[in-house]
Amino acid sequence: MVCLVSLKIKILSFFFCTEKSTQLSSSEREELLDQIDFSRVSEETIAACKNNKLIPQQLITDAALSLCTKLRSQLEETQTRLRLAEIELAKIRPSYTSSSMI
């Protein structure tokens, strides 16, 4: 299911970033916009669509903020895992000094 959703986002996002999207009526454009979950788009999609006049800048801003939140969460999880690994390594090798312990 996740792959299908991701593929749908990529296809619709690509469509909006092409010149063909300028031929849509406003109701068709709204219908397509409703199909995209902008909280799940990638950095590449945001970059490709940021200058597209058919996609409201608020949606692009929301997508960027959602991506920032996701990346911050991943960074915090990674930092936590690193700290736990360093603690375990320090227990196993008393002479080990982690970068945060210096």
KEVO-192112 format. One record per atom (N, C-alpha, C, O): x, y negated, z; atom name; residue number from 0. Coordinates in nm, 3 decimals, decimal comma. Each point is the difference from the previous one (the first is absolute). Example, Ala and Ser with C-alpha at 12.3 -4.5 7.8 and 13.67 -1.06 7.14 Angstrom:
BEGIN
1,319/0,569/0,780/N/0
-0,089/-0,119/0,000/CA/0
0,090/-0,120/0,000/C/0
0,104/0,002/0,066/O/0
-0,139/-0,107/-0,138/N/1
0,082/-0,119/0,006/CA/1
-0,077/-0,109/0,073/C/1
0,051/-0,111/0,017/O/1
***
This chain:
BEGIN
0,082/0,120/0,000/N/0
-0,082/-0,120/0,000/CA/0
0,086/-0,126/0,000/C/0
-0,030/-0,097/-0,070/O/0
0,140/0,097/0,149/N/1
0,087/-0,116/0,007/CA/1
0,062/-0,029/-0,136/C/1
0,009/-0,116/-0,040/O/1
0,033/0,222/-0,032/N/2
0,059/-0,020/-0,132/CA/2
-0,101/-0,059/-0,097/C/2
0,036/-0,085/-0,081/O/2
-0,160/0,129/0,088/N/3
-0,105/-0,052/-0,087/CA/3
-0,026/-0,147/0,028/C/3
-0,014/-0,080/-0,093/O/3
0,009/0,044/0,220/N/4
-0,020/-0,141/0,037/CA/4
0,118/-0,083/-0,048/C/4
-0,019/-0,109/-0,055/O/4
0,140/0,158/0,075/N/5
0,119/-0,072/-0,044/CA/5
0,001/-0,018/-0,151/C/5
0,033/-0,108/-0,049/O/5
-0,069/0,212/-0,024/N/6
-0,006/-0,008/-0,146/CA/6
-0,105/-0,102/-0,044/C/6
0,024/-0,078/-0,092/O/6
-0,139/0,079/0,157/N/7
-0,107/-0,095/-0,032/CA/7
0,047/-0,143/0,021/C/7
-0,025/-0,087/-0,083/O/7
0,093/0,063/0,193/N/8
0,053/-0,134/0,028/CA/8
0,099/-0,041/-0,108/C/8
-0,005/-0,112/-0,049/O/8
0,095/0,202/0,012/N/9
0,101/-0,033/-0,100/CA/9
-0,064/-0,031/-0,135/C/9
0,039/-0,095/-0,067/O/9
-0,136/0,176/0,027/N/10
-0,066/-0,022/-0,129/CA/10
-0,074/-0,134/-0,001/C/10
0,017/-0,079/-0,093/O/10
-0,097/0,054/0,195/N/11
-0,076/-0,125/0,004/CA/11
0,092/-0,120/0,016/C/11
-0,024/-0,105/-0,061/O/11
0,128/0,119/0,142/N/12
0,094/-0,110/0,017/CA/12
0,072/-0,030/-0,130/C/12
0,018/-0,116/-0,037/O/12
0,023/0,220/-0,034/N/13
0,066/-0,019/-0,129/CA/13
-0,095/-0,070/-0,097/C/13
0,040/-0,090/-0,073/O/13
-0,165/0,133/0,072/N/14
-0,099/-0,060/-0,090/CA/14
-0,012/-0,149/0,025/C/14
-0,005/-0,079/-0,095/O/14
0,000/0,040/0,221/N/15
-0,013/-0,142/0,032/CA/15
0,124/-0,079/-0,035/C/15
-0,006/-0,122/-0,016/O/15
0,116/0,189/0,003/N/16
0,125/-0,070/-0,031/CA/16
0,030/-0,001/-0,150/C/16
0,110/-0,038/-0,041/O/16
-0,206/0,079/-0,039/N/17
0,019/-0,003/-0,145/CA/17
-0,089/-0,108/-0,060/C/17
-0,090/-0,052/0,066/O/17
0,115/0,022/-0,189/N/18
-0,077/-0,105/-0,067/CA/18
-0,144/0,042/-0,027/C/18
-0,086/-0,087/-0,015/O/18
0,056/0,216/0,010/N/19
-0,136/0,047/-0,027/CA/19
-0,096/-0,044/0,109/C/19
-0,120/-0,014/-0,024/O/19
0,171/-0,008/0,143/N/20
-0,087/-0,038/0,111/CA/20
-0,061/-0,138/-0,022/C/20
-0,099/-0,034/0,066/O/20
0,154/-0,046/-0,157/N/21
-0,057/-0,133/-0,026/CA/21
-0,129/0,009/-0,081/C/21
-0,073/-0,099/-0,013/O/21
0,044/0,216/-0,042/N/22
-0,120/0,018/-0,081/CA/22
-0,120/0,046/0,082/C/22
-0,106/0,027/-0,057/O/22
0,119/-0,018/0,187/N/23
-0,108/0,048/0,086/CA/23
-0,096/-0,112/0,036/C/23
0,039/-0,116/0,014/O/23
-0,165/0,154/0,002/N/24
-0,096/-0,096/0,055/CA/24
0,026/-0,008/0,150/C/24
0,069/0,085/0,056/O/24
-0,124/-0,186/0,008/N/25
0,023/-0,015/0,145/CA/25
-0,060/0,116/0,078/C/25
0,058/0,042/0,100/O/25
-0,172/0,012/-0,144/N/26
-0,058/0,114/0,072/CA/26
0,084/0,126/-0,018/C/26
0,013/0,080/0,092/O/26
0,045/-0,062/-0,211/N/27
0,089/0,114/-0,023/CA/27
0,126/-0,013/0,084/C/27
0,049/0,097/0,057/O/27
0,003/-0,218/-0,050/N/28
0,120/-0,025/0,079/CA/28
-0,027/0,028/0,148/C/28
0,081/0,064/0,067/O/28
-0,194/-0,111/-0,017/N/29
-0,036/0,024/0,140/CA/29
-0,016/0,149/0,028/C/29
0,043/0,050/0,104/O/29
-0,104/0,020/-0,198/N/30
-0,019/0,145/0,016/CA/30
0,134/0,072/0,009/C/30
0,018/0,089/0,083/O/30
0,075/-0,128/-0,168/N/31
0,133/0,061/0,005/CA/31
0,076/-0,039/0,127/C/31
0,066/0,083/0,061/O/31
-0,076/-0,209/-0,023/N/32
0,067/-0,044/0,123/CA/32
-0,049/0,076/0,122/C/32
0,077/0,030/0,091/O/32
-0,205/0,002/-0,091/N/33
-0,057/0,075/0,112/CA/33
0,054/0,143/0,006/C/33
-0,008/0,065/0,105/O/33
0,061/-0,016/-0,216/N/34
0,053/0,135/-0,005/CA/34
0,142/0,011/0,058/C/34
0,045/0,110/0,031/O/34
0,023/-0,222/-0,018/N/35
0,139/0,001/0,047/CA/35
0,006/-0,025/0,150/C/35
-0,055/-0,099/0,049/O/35
0,121/0,187/0,021/N/36
0,026/-0,020/0,142/CA/36
0,133/-0,074/0,010/C/36
0,107/0,061/0,001/O/36
-0,116/-0,192/0,006/N/37
0,122/-0,081/-0,002/CA/37
0,087/0,019/0,124/C/37
0,115/-0,043/0,002/O/37
-0,168/0,108/0,100/N/38
0,084/0,027/0,118/CA/38
0,096/0,116/-0,025/C/38
0,086/0,028/0,083/O/38
-0,100/0,039/-0,198/N/39
0,083/0,117/-0,027/CA/39
0,091/-0,017/-0,121/C/39
0,065/0,096/-0,041/O/39
-0,057/-0,215/-0,015/N/40
0,084/-0,018/-0,118/CA/40
0,146/-0,015/0,040/C/40
0,032/-0,035/0,114/O/40
0,055/0,061/-0,209/N/41
0,144/-0,005/0,026/CA/41
0,057/-0,138/-0,026/C/41
-0,068/-0,089/-0,052/O/41
0,193/0,073/0,090/N/42
0,071/-0,126/-0,024/CA/42
0,005/-0,031/-0,149/C/42
-0,016/-0,115/-0,041/O/42
0,037/0,218/-0,041/N/43
0,008/-0,018/-0,144/CA/43
-0,132/-0,053/-0,056/C/43
-0,002/-0,088/-0,086/O/43
-0,109/0,143/0,135/N/44
-0,132/-0,044/-0,046/CA/44
-0,025/-0,144/0,040/C/44
-0,051/-0,079/-0,079/O/44
0,086/0,045/0,201/N/45
-0,018/-0,138/0,048/CA/45
0,082/-0,095/-0,086/C/45
-0,049/-0,105/-0,043/O/45
0,174/0,142/0,017/N/46
0,087/-0,086/-0,081/CA/46
-0,054/-0,015/-0,142/C/46
0,004/-0,109/-0,057/O/46
-0,054/0,217/0,000/N/47
-0,050/-0,005/-0,138/CA/47
-0,128/-0,081/-0,012/C/47
-0,026/-0,060/-0,104/O/47
-0,053/0,056/0,210/N/48
-0,131/-0,066/-0,007/CA/48
-0,003/-0,139/0,062/C/48
-0,102/-0,068/-0,006/O/48
0,211/0,025/0,066/N/49
-0,003/-0,126/0,074/CA/49
-0,032/-0,121/-0,087/C/49
-0,056/-0,098/0,050/O/49
0,089/0,102/-0,177/N/50
-0,028/-0,113/-0,088/CA/50
-0,122/0,023/-0,089/C/50
-0,030/-0,082/-0,087/O/50
-0,040/0,193/0,110/N/51
-0,118/0,031/-0,079/CA/51
-0,115/-0,089/0,048/C/51
-0,039/0,004/0,116/O/51
-0,013/-0,083/-0,206/N/52
-0,106/-0,096/0,035/CA/52
-0,134/0,068/0,027/C/52
-0,090/-0,061/0,057/O/52
0,076/0,187/-0,097/N/53
-0,127/0,071/0,019/CA/53
-0,014/0,061/0,138/C/53
-0,111/0,032/0,043/O/53
0,221/-0,015/0,026/N/54
-0,005/0,057/0,134/CA/54
0,011/-0,114/0,100/C/54
0,099/-0,074/0,000/O/54
-0,199/0,058/0,086/N/55
0,005/-0,108/0,098/CA/55
0,125/0,008/0,088/C/55
0,036/0,108/0,048/O/55
0,027/-0,221/-0,029/N/56
0,123/-0,004/0,080/CA/56
-0,023/0,051/0,142/C/56
0,093/0,053/0,061/O/56
-0,213/-0,069/-0,008/N/57
-0,029/0,050/0,134/CA/57
0,016/0,152/0,007/C/57
0,050/0,053/0,099/O/57
-0,093/0,017/-0,203/N/58
0,016/0,146/-0,003/CA/58
0,148/0,038/-0,005/C/58
0,042/0,096/0,065/O/58
0,035/-0,170/-0,142/N/59
0,143/0,028/-0,011/CA/59
0,070/-0,030/0,133/C/59
0,087/0,075/0,043/O/59
-0,127/-0,184/0,021/N/60
0,057/-0,034/0,131/CA/60
-0,034/0,107/0,103/C/60
0,086/0,043/0,077/O/60
-0,211/0,001/-0,076/N/61
-0,041/0,106/0,092/CA/61
0,078/0,129/-0,026/C/61
0,039/0,069/0,094/O/61
-0,016/-0,038/-0,222/N/62
0,078/0,119/-0,034/CA/62
0,143/-0,011/0,052/C/62
0,055/0,096/0,052/O/62
0,004/-0,214/-0,067/N/63
0,138/-0,022/0,047/CA/63
0,007/0,012/0,153/C/63
0,094/0,059/0,053/O/63
-0,191/-0,116/0,015/N/64
-0,001/0,009/0,147/CA/64
-0,020/0,144/0,047/C/64
0,062/0,043/0,097/O/64
-0,147/0,030/-0,166/N/65
-0,021/0,140/0,033/CA/65
0,128/0,081/-0,020/C/65
0,034/0,085/0,082/O/65
0,036/-0,113/-0,190/N/66
0,127/0,068/-0,025/CA/66
0,103/-0,035/0,107/C/66
0,074/0,088/0,045/O/66
-0,069/-0,214/-0,004/N/67
0,092/-0,041/0,107/CA/67
-0,031/0,075/0,130/C/67
0,092/0,046/0,068/O/67
-0,218/-0,034/-0,036/N/68
-0,041/0,072/0,122/CA/68
0,043/0,146/-0,007/C/68
0,052/0,055/0,097/O/68
-0,075/0,007/-0,212/N/69
0,038/0,140/-0,019/CA/69
0,152/0,017/0,014/C/69
0,047/0,091/0,067/O/69
0,028/-0,179/-0,131/N/70
0,146/0,010/0,006/CA/70
0,054/-0,027/0,140/C/70
0,095/0,064/0,044/O/70
-0,157/-0,159/0,027/N/71
0,042/-0,027/0,138/CA/71
-0,023/0,123/0,088/C/71
0,085/0,034/0,082/O/71
-0,198/0,030/-0,100/N/72
-0,031/0,120/0,076/CA/72
0,101/0,112/-0,030/C/72
0,047/0,068/0,092/O/72
-0,016/-0,050/-0,219/N/73
0,099/0,102/-0,037/CA/73
0,137/-0,032/0,058/C/73
0,071/0,091/0,044/O/73
-0,033/-0,218/-0,043/N/74
0,128/-0,041/0,057/CA/74
0,004/0,029/0,150/C/74
0,099/0,052/0,051/O/74
-0,207/-0,087/0,019/N/75
-0,005/0,024/0,144/CA/75
0,007/0,149/0,031/C/75
0,068/0,041/0,095/O/75
-0,137/0,042/-0,174/N/76
0,006/0,145/0,020/CA/76
0,141/0,053/-0,022/C/76
0,048/0,085/0,075/O/76
0,018/-0,137/-0,177/N/77
0,137/0,044/-0,031/CA/77
0,096/-0,043/0,110/C/77
0,087/0,077/0,040/O/77
-0,102/-0,200/0,009/N/78
0,085/-0,047/0,109/CA/78
-0,021/0,083/0,126/C/78
0,096/0,030/0,071/O/78
-0,219/0,006/-0,043/N/79
-0,029/0,084/0,117/CA/79
0,065/0,136/-0,014/C/79
0,061/0,050/0,095/O/79
-0,074/0,011/-0,213/N/80
0,063/0,130/-0,023/CA/80
0,152/-0,008/0,013/C/80
0,063/0,090/0,054/O/80
-0,006/-0,199/-0,104/N/81
0,145/-0,018/0,010/CA/81
0,043/-0,012/0,146/C/81
0,097/0,063/0,041/O/81
-0,169/-0,144/0,037/N/82
0,034/-0,013/0,142/CA/82
-0,010/0,134/0,073/C/82
0,087/0,032/0,082/O/82
-0,191/0,046/-0,111/N/83
-0,015/0,131/0,063/CA/83
0,113/0,094/-0,041/C/83
0,053/0,075/0,083/O/83
-0,015/-0,079/-0,210/N/84
0,111/0,083/-0,046/CA/84
0,131/-0,041/0,066/C/84
0,081/0,085/0,036/O/84
-0,059/-0,216/-0,020/N/85
0,121/-0,048/0,066/CA/85
0,004/0,041/0,147/C/85
0,106/0,034/0,052/O/85
-0,221/-0,037/0,015/N/86
-0,007/0,043/0,140/CA/86
0,034/0,148/0,011/C/86
0,076/0,041/0,087/O/86
-0,134/0,039/-0,177/N/87
0,028/0,143/0,001/CA/87
0,146/0,028/-0,030/C/87
0,062/0,086/0,063/O/87
-0,005/-0,158/-0,158/N/88
0,140/0,017/-0,035/CA/88
0,090/-0,040/0,116/C/88
0,102/0,064/0,026/O/88
-0,140/-0,169/0,044/N/89
0,080/-0,044/0,115/CA/89
-0,003/0,105/0,111/C/89
0,098/0,015/0,073/O/89
-0,209/0,057/-0,060/N/90
-0,009/0,107/0,101/CA/90
0,090/0,117/-0,037/C/90
0,064/0,061/0,085/O/90
-0,060/-0,031/-0,215/N/91
0,080/0,113/-0,047/CA/91
0,148/-0,034/-0,001/C/91
0,084/0,083/0,036/O/91
-0,051/-0,205/-0,078/N/92
0,139/-0,045/-0,008/CA/92
0,014/-0,124/0,087/C/92
-0,028/-0,111/-0,046/O/92
0,072/0,128/0,167/N/93
0,012/-0,115/0,091/CA/93
0,091/-0,111/-0,052/C/93
-0,013/-0,115/0,041/O/93
0,105/0,147/-0,130/N/94
0,092/-0,101/-0,053/CA/94
-0,063/-0,081/-0,112/C/94
0,059/-0,099/-0,044/O/94
-0,180/0,139/-0,004/N/95
-0,068/-0,072/-0,108/CA/95
-0,052/-0,133/0,050/C/95
-0,062/-0,009/0,106/O/95
0,088/-0,097/-0,186/N/96
-0,052/-0,134/0,030/CA/96
-0,082/-0,046/-0,118/C/96
0,052/-0,012/-0,111/O/96
-0,179/-0,013/0,133/N/97
-0,084/-0,045/-0,113/CA/97
0,024/-0,146/-0,028/C/97
0,060/-0,071/0,081/O/97
-0,108/0,026/-0,196/N/98
0,016/-0,138/-0,039/CA/98
-0,073/-0,093/0,097/C/98
0,043/-0,114/0,021/O/98
-0,153/0,160/0,038/N/99
-0,076/-0,084/0,093/CA/99
0,060/0,002/0,142/C/99
-0,035/-0,082/0,084/O/99
0,125/0,180/-0,059/N/100
0,060/0,009/0,133/CA/100
0,131/-0,074/0,010/C/100
0,054/-0,014/0,110/O/100
-0,001/-0,034/-0,222/N/101
0,130/-0,070/0,001/CA/101
-0,014/-0,136/0,061/C/101
0,098/-0,074/0,010/O/101
***
